Structure formats: C-alpha cells, structure tokens
Amino acid sequence: MERYKEWAEAQLGKARAKMAWVSEKNRHRIPYTTDGNGDYDDRADESREWSLDDGLNWWTNGFWGGIMWLLYQDTKDPKYMEIARFSERKLEKCFQDFYGLHHDVGFMFQPTAVADWRLTGDRDARRTAMHAANLLAGRFNPAGRFIRAWNEVGDSDTRGWAIIDCLFNISLLYWASEESGDPRFRQIAMLHADTVMEHFIRPDGSVFHIVEFDPESGKMVRSHGGQGFGEGSSWTRGQGWALYGFANSYAHTGKQEYLDTARKVAAYCVPHIPESGIIPVDFRQPEDVKWEDSCGACVIAGGLLELAKFLPEAGREALTEPAFRILKAIADTRADWTGDCDAIVQGCSAAYHADRHHFTMVYADYYFLEALYKLAGADIHMW
C-alpha cells in the first residue's frame, strides 16, 4: 500500500501547485466546464439568461466549493475557506427562487455547507445544510419509497422517476439525522436505498440509470436508458454512483445489505475496467464507439477505495489496485497539469447520446482529488 500512497502524494503535489493559481483566478466564479481557451465558465453569472436549472441551480455547483474544502482541509490555507464560502453564500439564493431545485441539493450543499460546518463549526452553514436536507426529504414518495428525480423534463411525465444518482444525494439526509437527532431523515434515506437495492441493481451487479414507478401506487412501471447507451446497458458513472453510494449508506447505517450490494456492484465493475484504465461512457456500448468518461472513472475509483475501507485487509488490494489503475491512467494521460487549462481532468462525457463528448467537468476534478487523498491515506469524510 505504501507505493500507492507515495504515488498519490506525488500527484497531489502537482494538484496543489495547479490549484493555487486556478483558485485565485476563479475565486468569484462557480465553474462547471472550460471554454476553448481553457478558461472556466461561471454558473453564478447572473447577467446571463439561464434556464431554471442551468445557472445558479445547476446541479454540479457544489463541487467547486467541495474542491476548496478538500484543499483547506489539506493545507489549512484560509483562502480556500474564503473561496468555498463564496459558492456557499451564492447557492443560498437558490432557496429563494425554489424553482429549478431538485434531488441534487445533496450534491450542491453536502460538499459546501455540510463540509463548512464539519470543518469550521459555522452555524450559518449548518442552517443552510439543514434547509437543503428538508427540501430533499420533501421529495420522498411514500407509496413507492423513493425520492423523486428532477422536476419537469420536456414533455415526459417524471412524477414517478427515480435515478441512481440520488443514492449519493441521500448522504445529506444521513448527515441531517446525525446532526439533529431526528430519525426521519435517515429513515427516508434508507427506504430510498432499499428501493434502489430492489429495483435498480440487476443480478449481475450492473445498474439501471432511471426506474419509473407509478406515483400513486408506487409499483414499478419500467426502466429507461437515461444517460447510458440504452435500456439494459451499463452507464459507467451510474455504476460509480451505485458502488460509492451503497458504501456511503453502509458507513452511515451499518446495514450489512448495503455493504453486500456495494460489493456486488464492485464485482461487476472491476472485470469490466480495461487494462488501460480508461473508462468508456457505458460498459456495454458498441466496441467501435470510443467515447469515454473520465468523470465516471474517478467516481468508480473513489467508490472502490471507499468500499475497501470496510473489507478485511486481505480483500482491500483487489479493490485498491483497479482504483489505482484508473487514477494513474487519468494522471498520466487525461490530466492537464499546465497553465493552459483551468481544469485538471480531461475527456469527460455527460451522457452517451449527448451532442458533445470529451470535455472538462468540475466534478471530475473533485472526485479525482478526493480519490487521490483517499489513496494517500488522508482522513477525508465529505459524504
């Protein structure tokens, strides 16, 4: 394990050097991706005309602050706290607008407000996080025992839709129960996780992205291909959400079935990781399609490392080695350590059928850095 730690620390050294200037350059932005010049955009730019959920409500807007809190926890440099709080204060405005907020309030406020409260004891951050947790709990459908995904999506009736991504968002509910002593948040999170176990995880450990339920009766209607290749395929970032998400649920509850399910998903993922470590958008995409997703790769790597913490020492290497293979492939072939681009991780894809592939996404950098800290042995507890 020492060789992994030494390698990870070397990569973190490069990351610290790059983020020192990238953070200053973007201290008054909430970025998502980079433009043709390598400069970050700004989802907090209120002079632009955004749709309801594309601007300040954009679902990835918590990850820039999350990167800053990772760096603050590492370096203790107060500038990272200041930049993280800029995001946090900006995101509070989303509560006032309300429309556009959905299940991803966990991704928005867990790595910002919850991290702030844990690291600094700031009571405003605690209030913000509890507000977000209440909004997430309010999306629970008791008939189907699931948290509703999204709001309106085009002409589709999404009242009964649940998605695998939300298994990660429910970490906010676990935190809210632990923080407040109110078991309702944990109960909702566990009921949702139980539904995911029953309806999302296939016998071979592959995962559905979207499952539709009848919103009145709660009965399963069908699955949808979502952001993967198609119905019945295996969207890789969704595999990461399931793997890491069930490991998180086990960490918060100690429920053995969650650990068993995380291991089942891992047992599917590991043999499908190419020797190169470069992860496709979908593990079941056609062989002649070369689209990849470095972001999904980083989520899977982080999930493998999180799961490894709960296994006997003899079983950890079987998960640590493929996680290392993924991270090394990113660091060696898909990372920009130069001053030419604000982002580190390149080669990301939001969805298989999207018009655009192989660009940068801020949450790829977050999960890459988080996984490097885990591999280096740092005590990182964000979720």
Protein Blocks (a to p, Z undefined) as FASTA:
>chain_A
ZZmmmmmmmmmmmmmmmmmmmmmmmmmcccfbdcfkopacdfklmkbccdfklmmmpmkl
mmmmmmmmmmmmmnopaklmmmmmmmmmmmmmmmmnopopafklmmmmmmmmmmmmmmno
paklmmmmmmmmmmmmmmpcfklopacehjbehjbcfklgccfklmmmmmmmmmmmmmno
paklmmmmmmmmmmmmmmmmcfkopacfbdcddfknopafbdcekjmfbehiacfklmmm
mmmmmmmmmmmnopaklmmmmmmmmmmmmmmpcfklpacfblkbcfklccdcfklmmmmm
mmmmmmmmmpcfklmmmmmmmmmmmmmmmmmmmccfbfkbfbfbehiafbfklmbehiad
fklmmmmmmmmmmmnopacdfZZ
